Amino acid sequence: MRSRRSPGSTRFADTFASRPGLPRISRLPDRRAWSTTAVVAAMVGGIVIGATEGTVSALRFRALYLQAVAYLYLATATGNRDYYEEAYKRADLSADERSRAPGRTVALDHFLAAFEPQDKVLLQTTRMLTGRPSNVDRLDEGWIATGTLYNLACFYARRFDKKGEPDDRVLALNRLSRYLSRHMGQAREFAKSYAHDDPSFTVLANDTEFQALVSPAPAAATTPSGLVLQATLDWASNGA
């Protein structure tokens, strides 16, 4: 998706460049910051996936998820839709391996119970973006875990961008609002900053309701790498 923010928008990149404790880097435009981070995340995920080939573990599922998300970001940052296909391949592989995973260990079963719903939404997102049939109805009912709510918001926002159905805009904003409502204090501000800069919500960048949800942005946002890793590690490990 093309960014609808002005070419001079560098709030996110400024934070990335000046984050304390990180190596100093030159300031990057938002699109390049996300692209650079996504490339690194895809490489790290690829290393782990290769090292865990033939195994069934939480680490491998997280790596497949990380790489799929990274390819989604790359597609948005570069405009190269081939990356959507790469994202789908990773998400589909994760689903295939998950189907054979239950019952191996109690710990893995607990991990999958927390991780599976948001991973399934990611798969449906990649299916939708690559023109395949997709449906999240069964994943969007009853009590929904925190990470899954965020992925649902991303799904609806991307589908709204693709098809322009007003209902998808409403659903995206509703799920994002519910996601943010589960965070307090600084965690809520970080969550706002993440959503504000997430390429999934590019179509809503100038939407007043979206801006009301994610503003005011915190003075110090999380780094792009931290945001991507949070999606794969924190949500899944916390069962949220």
Residue frames as a rotation matrix with the C-alpha (Angstrom) as fourth column:
MET 1
0.577 0.817 0.000 0.00
0.817 -0.577 0.000 0.00
0.000 0.000 -1.000 0.00
ARG 2
-0.230 -0.630 0.742 1.22
0.554 -0.711 -0.432 3.46
0.800 0.312 0.512 -0.79
SER 3
-0.466 0.001 -0.885 1.66
0.836 -0.328 -0.440 5.78
-0.291 -0.945 0.152 2.17
ARG 4
0.330 0.654 0.681 -0.78
0.765 -0.608 0.213 8.70
0.553 0.450 -0.701 2.16
ARG 5
0.587 -0.214 -0.781 1.35
0.542 -0.612 0.576 10.70
-0.601 -0.761 -0.243 4.54
SER 6
0.926 -0.268 -0.264 3.35
-0.371 -0.775 -0.512 13.59
-0.067 0.572 -0.817 3.23
PRO 7
0.632 -0.735 -0.245 6.80
0.288 0.516 -0.807 12.72
0.720 0.439 0.538 1.82
GLY 8
-0.186 -0.774 0.605 8.40
-0.344 -0.525 -0.778 14.77
0.920 -0.353 -0.169 4.57
SER 9
0.730 0.520 0.444 6.83
-0.597 0.168 0.784 12.80
0.333 -0.838 0.433 7.41
THR 10
-0.052 -0.857 -0.513 9.75
-0.155 0.515 -0.843 11.53
0.987 0.036 -0.160 9.49
ARG 11
0.315 0.204 0.927 8.38
-0.906 -0.227 0.358 11.29
0.284 -0.952 0.113 13.03
PHE 12
0.979 0.089 0.183 8.78
-0.140 0.947 0.288 7.52
-0.148 -0.308 0.940 13.10
ALA 13
0.578 -0.815 0.036 12.18
0.509 0.326 -0.797 7.62
0.638 0.479 0.604 11.43
ASP 14
0.122 -0.512 0.850 13.37
-0.527 -0.759 -0.381 10.35
0.841 -0.402 -0.363 13.80
THR 15
0.631 0.185 0.753 12.53
-0.766 0.301 0.568 8.13
-0.122 -0.935 0.332 16.74
PHE 16
0.965 -0.259 0.047 14.25
0.263 0.942 -0.210 5.15
0.010 0.215 0.977 15.13
ALA 17
0.370 -0.875 0.313 17.39
0.294 -0.210 -0.933 7.18
0.881 0.437 0.180 14.52
SER 18
-0.188 -0.459 0.868 17.59
-0.545 -0.687 -0.481 8.71
0.817 -0.564 -0.121 17.98
ARG 19
0.805 0.555 -0.208 16.42
-0.164 0.546 0.822 5.86
0.570 -0.628 0.531 20.21
PRO 20
0.260 -0.751 0.607 18.79
-0.965 -0.218 0.145 5.72
0.024 -0.624 -0.781 23.24
GLY 21
0.111 -0.317 0.942 20.95
-0.482 0.812 0.330 2.64
-0.869 -0.490 -0.062 23.44
LEU 22
0.764 0.158 0.625 20.86
0.421 0.613 -0.669 1.89
-0.489 0.774 0.402 19.72
PRO 23
-0.355 -0.901 0.249 23.71
0.795 -0.151 0.588 2.40
-0.492 0.407 0.770 17.26
ARG 24
-0.083 0.283 -0.955 23.53
-0.207 -0.943 -0.262 5.82
-0.975 0.176 0.137 15.64
ILE 25
-0.333 0.030 0.942 22.12
0.853 0.436 0.288 5.72
-0.402 0.900 -0.171 12.14
SER 26
-0.999 0.024 -0.041 21.23
-0.041 -0.881 0.471 8.32
-0.025 0.472 0.881 9.58
ARG 27
-0.346 0.938 -0.029 17.61
-0.362 -0.161 -0.918 9.47
-0.866 -0.308 0.395 9.52
LEU 28
-0.953 0.094 0.287 15.46
0.290 0.555 0.780 7.47
-0.087 0.827 -0.556 7.12
PRO 29
-0.485 0.873 -0.044 12.07
-0.799 -0.423 0.428 8.26
0.355 0.243 0.903 5.61
ASP 30
0.040 0.588 0.808 9.29
-0.828 0.472 -0.302 6.12
-0.559 -0.657 0.506 7.10
ARG 31
0.863 0.373 -0.341 9.09
-0.505 0.660 -0.556 3.86
0.017 0.652 0.758 4.07
ARG 32
0.182 -0.887 -0.425 12.82
-0.404 0.327 -0.854 3.13
0.896 0.328 -0.299 4.12
ALA 33
-0.464 -0.310 0.830 12.81
-0.882 0.076 -0.465 2.60
0.082 -0.948 -0.309 7.89
TRP 34
0.413 0.697 0.585 10.10
-0.677 0.665 -0.315 -0.05
-0.609 -0.266 0.747 7.62
SER 35
0.836 -0.123 -0.534 11.76
-0.401 0.528 -0.749 -1.59
0.374 0.841 0.392 4.57
THR 36
-0.182 -0.983 0.005 15.14
-0.641 0.115 -0.759 -1.85
0.745 -0.141 -0.652 6.30
THR 37
-0.379 0.108 0.919 13.59
-0.869 0.301 -0.394 -3.34
-0.319 -0.948 -0.020 9.42
ALA 38
0.679 0.723 0.127 11.53
-0.611 0.652 -0.448 -5.81
-0.407 0.227 0.885 7.40
VAL 39
0.499 -0.587 -0.638 14.60
-0.480 0.426 -0.767 -7.00
0.721 0.689 -0.069 5.49
VAL 40
-0.556 -0.740 0.379 16.45
-0.710 0.187 -0.679 -7.62
0.431 -0.646 -0.629 8.76
ALA 41
-0.105 0.613 0.783 13.42
-0.816 0.397 -0.420 -9.37
-0.569 -0.683 0.458 10.29
ALA 42
0.827 0.410 -0.385 13.02
-0.562 0.621 -0.546 -11.58
0.015 0.668 0.744 7.21
MET 43
0.082 -0.894 -0.441 16.70
-0.523 0.338 -0.783 -12.53
0.849 0.295 -0.439 7.36
VAL 44
-0.635 -0.286 0.718 16.57
-0.773 0.215 -0.597 -13.36
0.016 -0.934 -0.357 11.06
GLY 45
0.317 0.846 0.429 13.39
-0.751 0.500 -0.430 -15.37
-0.579 -0.186 0.794 10.57
GLY 46
0.715 -0.071 -0.696 14.98
-0.563 0.532 -0.632 -17.21
0.415 0.844 0.340 7.65
ILE 47
-0.389 -0.921 -0.024 18.01
-0.656 0.295 -0.695 -18.18
0.647 -0.255 -0.719 9.73
VAL 48
-0.511 0.261 0.819 15.83
-0.736 0.360 -0.574 -19.59
-0.444 -0.896 0.008 12.50
ILE 49
0.607 0.788 -0.106 13.55
-0.708 0.476 -0.522 -21.38
-0.361 0.392 0.846 10.03
GLY 50
0.394 -0.546 -0.739 16.55
-0.573 0.483 -0.662 -23.00
0.718 0.685 -0.123 8.39
ALA 51
-0.637 -0.717 0.283 18.06
-0.636 0.282 -0.718 -24.00
0.435 -0.637 -0.636 11.73
THR 52
-0.475 0.537 0.697 14.80
-0.599 0.384 -0.703 -25.55
-0.645 -0.752 0.139 12.93
GLU 53
-0.107 0.413 -0.905 13.97
-0.929 0.284 0.240 -27.43
0.355 0.866 0.353 9.71
GLY 54
-0.264 0.080 -0.961 12.33
-0.065 0.993 0.101 -30.76
0.962 0.089 -0.257 10.56
THR 55
-0.905 -0.034 -0.424 11.50
0.414 0.156 -0.897 -29.75
0.097 -0.987 -0.127 14.12
VAL 56
0.124 0.949 0.289 8.24
0.469 -0.312 0.826 -28.70
0.875 0.033 -0.484 15.73
SER 57
-0.424 -0.360 -0.831 8.75
0.905 -0.214 -0.369 -25.91
-0.046 -0.908 0.416 18.25
ALA 58
0.601 0.622 -0.501 7.39
0.640 -0.751 -0.164 -22.59
-0.478 -0.222 -0.850 19.43
LEU 59
-0.130 -0.752 -0.646 10.57
-0.006 -0.651 0.759 -20.95
-0.991 0.103 0.080 18.15
ARG 60
-0.842 -0.183 0.507 9.97
0.462 0.242 0.853 -22.22
-0.279 0.953 -0.119 14.62
PHE 61
0.087 0.952 0.295 6.34
0.994 -0.102 0.036 -21.04
0.065 0.290 -0.955 14.57
ARG 62
0.532 0.049 -0.845 7.40
0.352 -0.921 0.168 -17.61
-0.770 -0.387 -0.507 15.83
ALA 63
-0.516 -0.820 -0.247 10.07
0.040 -0.311 0.949 -17.40
-0.856 0.480 0.193 13.13
LEU 64
-0.619 0.375 0.690 7.59
0.785 0.277 0.554 -18.29
0.017 0.885 -0.466 10.38
TYR 65
0.504 0.831 -0.236 5.19
0.848 -0.528 -0.048 -15.67
-0.165 -0.176 -0.971 11.74
LEU 66
0.217 -0.522 -0.825 7.95
0.165 -0.813 0.558 -13.07
-0.962 -0.258 -0.090 11.94
GLN 67
-0.788 -0.589 0.181 9.03
0.248 -0.034 0.968 -13.70
-0.564 0.808 0.173 8.37
ALA 68
-0.233 0.790 0.566 5.46
0.962 0.105 0.250 -13.55
0.139 0.604 -0.785 7.04
VAL 69
0.665 0.455 -0.592 4.88
0.592 -0.805 0.047 -10.22
-0.455 -0.381 -0.805 8.79
ALA 70
-0.172 -0.833 -0.526 8.20
0.105 -0.547 0.831 -8.91
-0.980 0.087 0.181 7.49
TYR 71
-0.795 -0.105 0.597 7.21
0.578 0.165 0.799 -9.73
-0.182 0.981 -0.070 3.91
LEU 72
0.318 0.940 0.127 3.88
0.948 -0.319 -0.013 -7.94
0.028 0.125 -0.992 4.38
TYR 73
0.548 -0.183 -0.816 5.78
0.236 -0.902 0.361 -4.83
-0.802 -0.391 -0.451 5.48
LEU 74
-0.573 -0.819 0.033 8.20
0.213 -0.110 0.971 -5.17
-0.792 0.563 0.238 2.57
ALA 75
-0.353 0.522 0.776 5.33
0.935 0.165 0.314 -5.32
0.036 0.836 -0.547 0.10
THR 76
0.709 0.675 -0.206 3.90
0.693 -0.721 0.023 -2.11
-0.133 -0.159 -0.978 1.51
ALA 77
0.384 -0.632 -0.673 7.23
0.102 -0.695 0.712 -0.30
-0.918 -0.342 -0.202 1.81
THR 78
-0.644 -0.765 0.015 8.52
0.038 -0.012 0.999 -1.21
-0.764 0.644 0.037 -1.66
GLY 79
0.072 0.757 -0.650 5.31
-0.831 -0.315 -0.458 -1.55
-0.551 0.573 0.606 -3.65
ASN 80
-0.640 -0.356 -0.681 6.46
-0.680 0.676 0.285 -5.00
0.359 0.645 -0.675 -4.79
ARG 81
0.298 0.903 0.311 3.40
-0.954 0.273 0.123 -7.24
0.026 -0.333 0.943 -4.53
ASP 82
0.175 -0.318 -0.932 5.52
-0.259 0.898 -0.355 -10.37
0.950 0.304 0.075 -4.99
TYR 83
-0.821 -0.512 0.253 6.32
-0.341 0.084 -0.936 -10.07
0.458 -0.855 -0.244 -1.30
TYR 84
-0.022 0.885 0.466 2.65
-0.992 0.040 -0.123 -10.78
-0.127 -0.465 0.876 -0.52
GLU 85
0.645 0.213 -0.734 3.11
-0.452 0.881 -0.142 -14.19
0.616 0.423 0.665 -2.13
GLU 86
-0.386 -0.853 -0.352 6.20
-0.047 0.399 -0.916 -14.80
0.921 -0.337 -0.194 -0.01
ALA 87
-0.653 0.233 0.721 4.22
-0.755 -0.278 -0.594 -13.85
0.062 -0.932 0.357 3.10
TYR 88
0.450 0.889 -0.087 1.47
-0.888 0.456 0.065 -16.29
0.097 0.048 0.994 2.10
LYS 89
0.271 -0.409 -0.871 3.98
-0.212 0.858 -0.469 -19.13
0.939 0.312 0.145 1.65
ARG 90
-0.790 -0.609 0.074 5.31
-0.172 0.104 -0.980 -18.67
0.589 -0.787 -0.187 5.19
ALA 91
-0.427 0.707 0.564 1.87
-0.887 -0.206 -0.414 -18.34
-0.176 -0.676 0.715 6.75
ASP 92
0.551 0.641 -0.534 0.61
-0.757 0.654 0.004 -21.40
0.351 0.402 0.846 4.86
LEU 93
-0.142 -0.695 -0.705 3.66
-0.091 0.718 -0.690 -23.43
0.986 -0.034 -0.165 5.90
SER 94
-0.852 -0.133 0.507 3.02
-0.486 -0.163 -0.859 -22.47
0.197 -0.978 0.074 9.52
ALA 95
0.082 0.972 0.219 -0.60
-0.986 0.111 -0.124 -23.61
-0.145 -0.206 0.968 9.23
ASP 96
0.478 0.046 -0.877 0.46
-0.462 0.862 -0.207 -26.91
0.747 0.504 0.434 7.69
GLU 97
-0.509 -0.762 -0.400 2.99
0.012 0.459 -0.888 -27.59
0.861 -0.457 -0.224 10.43
ARG 98
-0.661 0.346 0.666 0.59
-0.750 -0.332 -0.572 -26.49
0.023 -0.878 0.479 13.15
SER 99
0.358 0.885 -0.298 -1.92
-0.872 0.430 0.231 -29.09
0.333 0.178 0.926 11.96
ARG 100
0.439 -0.276 -0.855 0.57
0.083 0.960 -0.267 -31.81
0.895 0.046 0.444 12.92
ALA 101
-0.453 -0.780 0.432 1.85
-0.278 -0.337 -0.899 -30.24
0.847 -0.527 -0.064 16.13
PRO 102
0.199 0.563 0.802 -0.82
-0.916 -0.184 0.357 -30.82
0.349 -0.805 0.479 18.82
GLY 103
0.954 0.299 -0.006 -0.21
-0.264 0.852 0.451 -33.58
0.139 -0.429 0.892 21.34
ARG 104
0.307 -0.915 -0.261 3.59
0.164 0.321 -0.933 -33.54
0.937 0.244 0.248 21.25
THR 105
-0.704 -0.482 -0.522 4.14
0.608 -0.031 -0.793 -31.74
0.366 -0.876 0.315 24.57
VAL 106
0.249 0.799 -0.547 1.95
0.955 -0.296 0.002 -29.93
-0.160 -0.523 -0.837 27.08
ALA 107
-0.205 -0.413 -0.887 4.08
0.325 -0.884 0.337 -26.78
-0.923 -0.220 0.316 26.74
LEU 108
-0.983 -0.169 0.075 3.72
0.117 -0.253 0.960 -26.73
-0.143 0.953 0.268 22.96
ASP 109
-0.315 0.942 0.119 -0.03
0.866 0.233 0.443 -27.28
0.389 0.243 -0.889 23.21
HIS 110
0.271 0.371 -0.888 -0.31
0.767 -0.641 -0.034 -24.30
-0.582 -0.672 -0.458 25.57
PHE 111
-0.616 -0.569 -0.545 1.74
0.091 -0.739 0.667 -22.17
-0.783 0.361 0.507 23.21
LEU 112
-0.905 0.269 0.329 -0.40
0.371 0.119 0.921 -23.12
0.208 0.956 -0.208 20.23
ALA 113
-0.007 0.961 -0.277 -3.61
1.000 0.005 -0.007 -22.35
-0.005 -0.277 -0.961 22.12
ALA 114
0.243 0.030 -0.970 -2.40
0.369 -0.927 0.063 -18.76
-0.897 -0.373 -0.236 22.54
PHE 115
-0.574 -0.685 -0.450 -0.61
-0.156 -0.448 0.880 -18.40
-0.804 0.575 0.150 19.21
GLU 116
-0.660 0.221 0.718 -2.88
0.658 0.631 0.411 -20.17
-0.362 0.744 -0.561 16.74
PRO 117
0.408 0.913 -0.019 -5.76
0.759 -0.351 -0.548 -17.64
-0.507 0.210 -0.836 16.44
GLN 118
0.512 -0.230 -0.828 -3.53
-0.300 -0.951 0.078 -14.68
-0.805 0.208 -0.556 15.53
ASP 119
-0.652 -0.748 0.120 -1.49
-0.202 0.324 0.924 -16.88
-0.730 0.579 -0.363 13.19
LYS 120
-0.321 0.635 0.703 -4.70
0.840 0.533 -0.099 -17.94
-0.438 0.559 -0.705 11.46
VAL 121
0.703 0.548 -0.453 -5.72
0.315 -0.811 -0.493 -14.30
-0.638 0.203 -0.743 10.97
LEU 122
-0.067 -0.816 -0.575 -2.30
-0.514 -0.466 0.720 -13.63
-0.855 0.343 -0.388 9.47
LEU 123
-0.743 -0.167 0.648 -2.84
0.352 0.725 0.591 -16.52
-0.568 0.668 -0.480 7.04
GLN 124
0.218 0.911 0.349 -6.24
0.887 -0.036 -0.460 -15.15
-0.407 0.410 -0.816 6.02
THR 125
0.548 -0.106 -0.830 -4.67
-0.137 -0.990 0.036 -11.72
-0.825 0.094 -0.557 5.53
THR 126
-0.536 -0.820 -0.201 -2.06
-0.400 0.037 0.916 -13.12
-0.744 0.571 -0.348 3.16
ARG 127
-0.514 0.444 0.734 -4.74
0.730 0.676 0.102 -15.09
-0.451 0.588 -0.671 1.31
MET 128
0.570 0.785 -0.244 -6.82
0.570 -0.591 -0.571 -11.95
-0.592 0.186 -0.784 0.85
LEU 129
0.354 -0.508 -0.785 -3.85
-0.422 -0.836 0.351 -9.90
-0.835 0.207 -0.511 -0.37
THR 130
-0.757 -0.653 0.021 -2.87
-0.311 0.387 0.868 -12.58
-0.575 0.651 -0.496 -2.89
GLY 131
-0.408 0.677 -0.613 -6.40
-0.897 -0.172 0.407 -12.91
0.170 0.716 0.677 -4.31
ARG 132
-0.797 0.140 -0.587 -7.23
0.138 0.989 0.047 -16.20
0.587 -0.043 -0.808 -2.60
PRO 133
0.308 0.951 0.010 -10.52
0.111 -0.047 0.993 -16.84
0.945 -0.305 -0.120 -0.76
SER 134
-0.815 -0.571 -0.100 -10.32
0.189 -0.100 -0.977 -15.56
0.547 -0.815 0.189 2.82
ASN 135
0.316 0.935 0.163 -12.64
-0.035 -0.160 0.986 -15.48
0.948 -0.318 -0.018 5.80
VAL 136
-0.789 -0.613 0.045 -12.08
-0.035 -0.029 -0.999 -14.49
0.614 -0.790 0.001 9.44
ASP 137
0.077 0.931 0.357 -15.67
-0.561 -0.256 0.788 -14.81
0.824 -0.261 0.502 10.65
ARG 138
0.716 0.229 -0.660 -14.97
0.274 0.777 0.566 -17.80
0.642 -0.586 0.494 12.92
LEU 139
-0.256 -0.887 -0.385 -11.88
0.856 -0.023 -0.516 -16.06
0.449 -0.462 0.765 14.32
ASP 140
-0.876 -0.009 0.482 -13.83
-0.082 -0.982 -0.168 -12.89
0.475 -0.187 0.860 15.08
GLU 141
0.240 0.970 0.030 -16.40
-0.271 0.037 0.962 -14.09
0.932 -0.239 0.272 17.58
GLY 142
0.744 0.100 -0.661 -16.67
0.556 0.456 0.695 -14.52
0.371 -0.884 0.284 21.33
TRP 143
0.787 -0.557 -0.266 -13.76
-0.113 -0.553 0.826 -13.48
-0.607 -0.620 -0.498 23.51
ILE 144
0.827 -0.526 0.200 -10.77
0.308 0.124 -0.943 -12.56
0.471 0.841 0.265 21.34
ALA 145
0.352 -0.791 -0.501 -7.18
0.862 0.066 0.502 -12.50
-0.364 -0.609 0.705 22.57
THR 146
0.480 -0.156 -0.863 -5.32
0.025 -0.981 0.192 -9.21
-0.877 -0.114 -0.467 22.45
GLY 147
-0.584 -0.795 -0.165 -2.88
-0.192 -0.063 0.979 -10.09
-0.789 0.604 -0.116 19.67
THR 148
-0.562 0.462 0.686 -5.67
0.791 0.543 0.282 -11.55
-0.242 0.701 -0.671 17.59
LEU 149
0.521 0.748 -0.411 -7.69
0.610 -0.663 -0.434 -8.34
-0.598 -0.025 -0.801 17.94
TYR 150
0.067 -0.573 -0.816 -4.80
-0.346 -0.781 0.520 -6.38
-0.936 0.247 -0.251 16.50
ASN 151
-0.859 -0.418 0.296 -4.38
0.083 0.457 0.885 -8.79
-0.505 0.785 -0.358 13.59
LEU 152
-0.096 0.910 0.403 -8.10
0.944 0.212 -0.253 -8.58
-0.316 0.356 -0.879 12.88
ALA 153
0.539 0.240 -0.808 -7.87
0.136 -0.971 -0.198 -4.78
-0.832 -0.003 -0.555 12.80
CYS 154
-0.439 -0.792 -0.425 -5.02
-0.419 -0.239 0.876 -5.09
-0.795 0.562 -0.227 10.30
PHE 155
-0.711 0.233 0.663 -6.99
0.582 0.724 0.370 -7.58
-0.394 0.649 -0.650 8.20
TYR 156
0.329 0.943 0.054 -10.04
0.840 -0.266 -0.473 -5.33
-0.432 0.201 -0.879 7.95
ALA 157
0.368 -0.258 -0.893 -7.94
-0.188 -0.961 0.201 -2.24
-0.911 0.094 -0.402 7.25
ARG 158
-0.721 -0.690 -0.065 -6.10
-0.243 0.164 0.956 -3.96
-0.649 0.705 -0.286 4.42
ARG 159
-0.505 0.611 0.610 -9.35
0.821 0.557 0.122 -5.34
-0.265 0.562 -0.783 3.01
PHE 160
0.530 0.652 -0.542 -10.86
0.475 -0.758 -0.448 -1.86
-0.703 -0.020 -0.711 3.19
ASP 161
-0.102 -0.677 -0.729 -7.86
-0.445 -0.624 0.642 -0.57
-0.890 0.390 -0.238 1.25
LYS 162
-0.900 -0.313 0.304 -8.32
0.066 0.590 0.805 -3.31
-0.431 0.745 -0.510 -1.34
LYS 163
-0.560 0.759 0.333 -12.10
0.815 0.431 0.387 -3.34
0.150 0.488 -0.860 -1.75
GLY 164
-0.893 0.133 0.430 -13.32
-0.108 -0.991 0.082 -0.05
0.437 0.027 0.899 -0.30
GLU 165
-0.020 0.929 -0.369 -16.21
0.499 0.330 0.801 -1.55
0.866 -0.168 -0.470 1.67
PRO 166
-0.034 0.028 0.999 -17.25
-0.552 -0.834 0.004 0.91
0.833 -0.551 0.044 4.43
ASP 167
0.904 0.426 0.046 -18.06
-0.284 0.515 0.809 -1.95
0.321 -0.744 0.586 6.82
ASP 168
0.467 -0.806 -0.364 -14.40
0.731 0.584 -0.353 -2.99
0.497 -0.102 0.862 6.80
ARG 169
-0.341 -0.543 0.767 -13.36
0.001 -0.816 -0.578 0.48
0.940 -0.196 0.279 7.91
VAL 170
0.371 0.583 0.723 -15.79
-0.749 -0.273 0.604 0.29
0.549 -0.765 0.335 10.83
LEU 171
0.953 -0.018 -0.302 -14.57
0.143 0.907 0.397 -3.18
0.267 -0.422 0.867 11.79
ALA 172
0.083 -0.997 0.006 -10.92
0.615 0.047 -0.787 -2.14
0.784 0.069 0.617 11.61
LEU 173
-0.342 -0.184 0.921 -11.48
-0.393 -0.863 -0.318 0.84
0.854 -0.470 0.223 13.90
ASN 174
0.649 0.666 0.369 -13.59
-0.640 0.214 0.738 -1.20
0.413 -0.715 0.564 16.32
ARG 175
0.821 -0.376 -0.431 -11.06
0.451 0.889 0.083 -4.00
0.352 -0.262 0.899 16.67
LEU 176
-0.212 -0.927 0.310 -8.21
0.440 -0.374 -0.817 -1.51
0.873 -0.037 0.487 17.05
SER 177
-0.020 0.299 0.954 -10.14
-0.667 -0.715 0.210 0.36
0.745 -0.632 0.214 19.74
ARG 178
0.918 0.396 0.028 -10.75
-0.302 0.650 0.697 -2.88
0.257 -0.649 0.716 21.63
TYR 179
0.429 -0.854 -0.294 -7.08
0.674 0.519 -0.525 -3.79
0.601 0.027 0.799 21.30
LEU 180
-0.381 -0.614 0.691 -5.95
0.046 -0.759 -0.650 -0.44
0.923 -0.216 0.317 22.70
SER 181
0.375 0.638 0.673 -8.46
-0.657 -0.329 0.678 -0.63
0.654 -0.696 0.296 25.55
ARG 182
0.920 -0.057 -0.389 -6.55
0.251 0.846 0.470 -3.61
0.302 -0.530 0.792 26.94
HIS 183
-0.118 -0.992 -0.033 -3.42
0.799 -0.075 -0.597 -1.54
0.590 -0.097 0.802 27.49
MET 184
0.882 0.362 -0.302 -2.74
0.471 -0.649 0.598 0.95
0.020 -0.670 -0.742 30.26
GLY 185
0.616 -0.646 -0.451 -0.22
0.008 -0.567 0.823 3.70
-0.788 -0.511 -0.344 30.82
GLN 186
-0.137 -0.796 -0.590 3.00
-0.717 -0.332 0.613 3.57
-0.684 0.507 -0.525 28.86
ALA 187
-0.685 -0.063 0.725 2.04
0.287 0.892 0.349 0.24
-0.669 0.447 -0.594 27.30
ARG 188
0.393 0.896 0.207 -1.01
0.654 -0.114 -0.747 1.93
-0.646 0.429 -0.631 25.80
GLU 189
0.573 -0.236 -0.785 1.11
-0.453 -0.889 -0.063 4.76
-0.683 0.392 -0.616 24.40
PHE 190
-0.591 -0.804 0.063 3.50
-0.444 0.390 0.807 2.27
-0.673 0.449 -0.587 22.80
ALA 191
-0.373 0.549 0.748 0.52
0.658 0.725 -0.203 0.40
-0.654 0.417 -0.632 21.34
LYS 192
0.688 0.610 -0.395 -0.81
0.213 -0.689 -0.692 3.68
-0.694 0.392 -0.604 19.91
SER 193
0.117 -0.747 -0.654 2.57
-0.715 -0.521 0.467 4.48
-0.690 0.413 -0.595 18.39
TYR 194
-0.705 -0.345 0.620 2.77
0.058 0.843 0.535 1.02
-0.707 0.413 -0.574 16.84
ALA 195
0.087 0.840 0.536 -0.66
0.803 0.259 -0.536 1.35
-0.589 0.477 -0.652 15.23
HIS 196
0.611 0.118 -0.783 0.07
-0.141 -0.957 -0.254 4.93
-0.779 0.265 -0.568 14.12
ASP 197
-0.065 -0.789 -0.610 3.08
-0.863 -0.263 0.432 3.77
-0.501 0.555 -0.664 12.09
ASP 198
-0.331 -0.029 0.943 1.97
0.124 0.990 0.074 0.28
-0.935 0.141 -0.324 11.08
PRO 199
-0.900 -0.073 -0.430 1.76
-0.395 -0.279 0.875 0.09
-0.184 0.957 0.222 7.25
SER 200
-0.723 0.684 0.098 -1.38
0.691 0.714 0.112 -2.01
0.007 0.149 -0.989 7.63
PHE 201
0.154 0.828 -0.539 -3.28
0.797 -0.426 -0.428 1.17
-0.584 -0.364 -0.725 8.51
THR 202
-0.847 -0.530 -0.033 -1.97
0.394 -0.669 0.630 3.36
-0.356 0.521 0.776 5.68
VAL 203
-0.506 0.720 0.475 -5.47
0.584 -0.120 0.803 3.59
0.635 0.684 -0.360 4.23
LEU 204
0.537 0.751 -0.383 -6.67
0.772 -0.255 0.582 5.15
0.340 -0.608 -0.717 7.50
ALA 205
-0.433 -0.865 -0.253 -3.79
0.892 -0.373 -0.254 7.59
0.126 -0.336 0.934 7.93
ASN 206
-0.930 0.091 0.357 -6.01
-0.050 -0.991 0.121 10.62
0.365 0.095 0.926 7.31
ASP 207
-0.031 0.952 -0.304 -9.10
0.404 0.290 0.868 9.18
0.914 -0.096 -0.393 8.98
THR 208
-0.158 -0.022 0.987 -10.15
-0.627 -0.770 -0.118 11.38
0.763 -0.637 0.108 11.91
GLU 209
0.824 0.498 0.271 -11.45
-0.529 0.503 0.684 8.42
0.204 -0.707 0.677 13.94
PHE 210
0.644 -0.681 -0.348 -8.19
0.581 0.732 -0.355 6.55
0.497 0.027 0.867 13.44
GLN 211
-0.260 -0.774 0.578 -6.18
0.139 -0.622 -0.770 9.61
0.956 -0.120 0.269 14.44
ALA 212
0.276 0.446 0.851 -8.33
-0.780 -0.413 0.470 9.98
0.561 -0.794 0.233 17.56
LEU 213
0.980 0.104 -0.169 -7.46
-0.012 0.880 0.474 6.42
0.198 -0.463 0.864 18.54
VAL 214
0.480 -0.868 -0.128 -3.71
0.829 0.497 -0.257 6.64
0.287 0.017 0.958 18.03
SER 215
-0.277 -0.561 0.781 -3.04
0.213 -0.828 -0.519 10.27
0.937 0.023 0.348 19.04
PRO 216
0.692 -0.685 -0.228 -1.32
-0.722 -0.649 -0.241 11.86
0.017 0.331 -0.943 20.79
ALA 217
0.655 -0.556 -0.512 1.70
0.189 0.777 -0.601 9.85
0.731 0.297 0.614 19.81
PRO 218
0.830 -0.392 -0.397 4.30
0.436 0.011 0.900 9.32
-0.348 -0.920 0.180 22.57
ALA 219
0.703 -0.630 -0.331 7.53
-0.658 -0.752 0.032 11.29
-0.269 0.196 -0.943 22.51
ALA 220
-0.456 -0.890 -0.022 9.59
-0.856 0.432 0.285 8.12
-0.244 0.148 -0.958 22.42
ALA 221
0.642 0.710 -0.289 8.19
-0.766 0.608 -0.207 5.30
0.029 0.355 0.934 20.30
THR 222
0.451 -0.456 0.767 9.45
-0.011 0.857 0.516 1.77
-0.893 -0.241 0.381 20.15
THR 223
-0.511 -0.684 -0.520 11.94
-0.603 -0.146 0.784 0.98
-0.613 0.715 -0.338 17.41
PRO 224
0.193 0.590 -0.784 10.63
-0.962 0.270 -0.034 -0.70
0.192 0.761 0.620 14.25
SER 225
-0.489 -0.437 -0.755 12.52
-0.330 0.894 -0.304 -3.88
0.807 0.101 -0.581 15.09
GLY 226
-0.973 0.122 0.194 11.03
-0.161 0.235 -0.958 -3.94
-0.163 -0.964 -0.209 18.55
LEU 227
-0.179 0.975 -0.131 7.54
-0.869 -0.219 -0.443 -3.54
-0.460 0.035 0.887 17.14
VAL 228
0.129 0.185 -0.974 7.90
-0.781 0.625 0.015 -6.44
0.611 0.759 0.225 14.73
LEU 229
-0.714 -0.477 -0.513 9.41
-0.082 0.785 -0.614 -8.68
0.696 -0.396 -0.599 17.40
GLN 230
-0.766 0.501 0.404 6.69
-0.545 -0.173 -0.820 -7.70
-0.341 -0.848 0.406 19.85
ALA 231
0.140 0.883 -0.449 4.07
-0.990 0.138 -0.037 -9.08
0.030 0.449 0.893 17.48
THR 232
0.207 -0.096 -0.974 5.77
-0.402 0.899 -0.174 -12.46
0.892 0.427 0.148 17.35
LEU 233
-0.594 -0.614 -0.519 7.23
0.204 0.509 -0.836 -12.88
0.778 -0.603 -0.177 20.81
ASP 234
-0.935 0.157 0.319 5.33
-0.356 -0.430 -0.830 -10.89
0.007 -0.889 0.458 23.42
TRP 235
-0.073 0.996 -0.046 1.75
-0.992 -0.067 0.110 -11.61
0.106 0.054 0.993 22.33
ALA 236
0.273 0.192 -0.943 2.33
-0.372 0.925 0.080 -15.31
0.887 0.329 0.324 21.76
SER 237
-0.585 -0.612 -0.532 4.37
0.231 0.504 -0.833 -15.95
0.777 -0.610 -0.154 24.89
ASN 238
-0.916 0.285 0.283 1.90
-0.388 -0.450 -0.804 -14.06
-0.102 -0.847 0.522 27.07
GLY 239
-0.701 0.693 0.168 -1.05
0.700 0.714 -0.025 -15.89
-0.137 0.100 -0.986 25.58
ALA 240
-0.020 0.694 -0.720 -2.67
0.265 -0.691 -0.673 -12.59
-0.964 -0.204 -0.170 24.62
